[in-house]
Every structure is written in C-alpha cells, then in structure tokens.
Amino acid sequence: TSSVTSMSEAFRACSSLEYLYELDLSSCTTCYRAFQNCTSLESAPYLNNILQNVNLSQMFWNCNRLKNLPFIRLGSASNLTNMFQGTGSNLDENSRKNLLWMLTGCTYSGTKTLAHLGFTSSMYSAASWQALSNYNEFVSAGWSIGYS
C-alpha cells in the first residue's frame, strides 16, 4: 500500500473484516471513512507512516467492536473530525494510552478534544482518561477531553 494515495471508503461496511496487520500509508492523503461500519473489526491495523495532511475524518466510524488500537505515529492531519465516532466503548487501557500518545505527537490545528474525535462521556468518564499515565503530556500538547 505504500503507493496508494487514497484509502477513502476502502473497507467501508466490510462486516466480515476482523483484523488487518499493517498498512503503509506514506503516500496516502485521505483515509476518509476507510473502515466506517466495519462492525467486526476488533483490532486496528498498525498504520505506518501517516505523516502529512491526511484526512482521517470518520476513519473508524461505528467500528463498535474495536478494542485494540496500536500506537500510530501521526505527524499532522488535515481532518480528525469524528475519527472514532461510535467507537471506543471497548478500547482497553493500553489502547487509550496509545491514542493519547498519538494525539500528543500530532500537530493537528483543528479542535483538539476527544469529543471532537467522537468519544463521548458515556464511553469513558473524564476521570478514566485523566488517570492514564500519559494524560499530562496529552494536556501539555494542547489537547483536552472536551466533555465534562
């Protein structure tokens, strides 16, 4: 996949997709809705080389069985809106830590809240995010939870 420039809707509504191991997205500029409604997806692939100006909007929308999120190196993004909408109620603590590290290293200039990414207070309490060991780095990088 190293020469693919668009992953938009690539696996959208693939209800039998459970696992992907690795995708090299070094040339990709959009992953808009790439895994939207992949209702059997339990483990997100290791997404290698997501570097510049990538649209990740609604990428994992409604992947309601997703529980394992690897550390993703994210340099910048043009859009992170609702990246995890309807997703995340099963994410384990390690996956939540990995998500905070991913966002800490991201120079995204849009709204920098977990709520903007689609997480809601019903998925996790604010305290459960604040209790993670890397929460202070997340906040110092300009991010917040975005719900009370």
KACOR-V71021 format. One record per residue. N is the residue number from 1. RES is the residue in one letter. D_LAST is the distance of its C-alpha to the last C-alpha in Angstrom with 1 decimal. Layout:
n=(N N)
res=(RES RES)
d_last=(D_LAST D_LAST)
This chain:
n=(1 2 3 4 5 6 7 8 9 10 11 12 13 14 15 16 17 18 19 20 21 22 23 24 25 26 27 28 29 30 31 32 33 34 35 36 37 38 39 40 41 42 43 44 45 46 47 48 49 50 51 52 53 54 55 56 57 58 59 60 61 62 63 64 65 66 67 68 69 70 71 72 73 74 75 76 77 78 79 80 81 82 83 84 85 86 87 88 89 90 91 92 93 94 95 96 97 98 99 100 101 102 103 104 105 106 107 108 109 110 111 112 113 114 115 116 117 118 119 120 121 122 123 124 125 126 127 128 129 130 131 132 133 134 135 136 137 138 139 140 141 142 143 144 145 146 147 148)
res=(T S S V T S M S E A F R A C S S L E Y L Y E L D L S S C T T C Y R A F Q N C T S L E S A P Y L N N I L Q N V N L S Q M F W N C N R L K N L P F I R L G S A S N L T N M F Q G T G S N L D E N S R K N L L W M L T G C T Y S G T K T L A H L G F T S S M Y S A A S W Q A L S N Y N E F V S A G W S I G Y S)
d_last=(39.8 40.3 41.9 39.6 38.0 35.8 34.0 32.6 32.4 34.8 33.6 31.8 32.0 34.1 33.3 35.6 34.1 32.8 33.2 34.0 35.1 35.1 35.2 36.4 34.7 36.3 37.8 35.0 33.3 31.2 29.6 28.2 27.6 29.8 28.5 26.9 27.5 29.1 28.2 30.2 29.0 27.8 28.2 27.6 30.6 31.0 30.7 33.2 33.4 30.6 31.3 31.4 30.0 29.1 27.3 25.0 23.3 22.8 24.8 23.5 22.3 22.5 24.0 22.5 24.8 23.9 23.4 25.1 24.1 26.6 26.1 26.6 28.0 26.4 27.9 26.6 25.7 26.3 23.5 20.6 19.1 18.0 20.0 18.3 17.5 18.3 18.8 17.4 17.1 20.2 19.7 21.0 19.8 22.5 21.5 17.9 19.6 21.9 19.3 17.8 21.4 22.2 19.5 20.5 24.0 23.3 24.3 22.6 22.3 19.9 16.1 15.0 11.6 11.3 10.1 13.4 15.2 14.3 12.0 9.5 7.1 10.5 12.3 10.7 8.2 6.6 9.6 12.0 11.7 11.9 14.9 16.8 19.8 19.4 15.8 17.3 19.5 16.8 15.1 18.6 19.5 17.0 14.3 10.5 7.8 6.9 3.8 0.0)
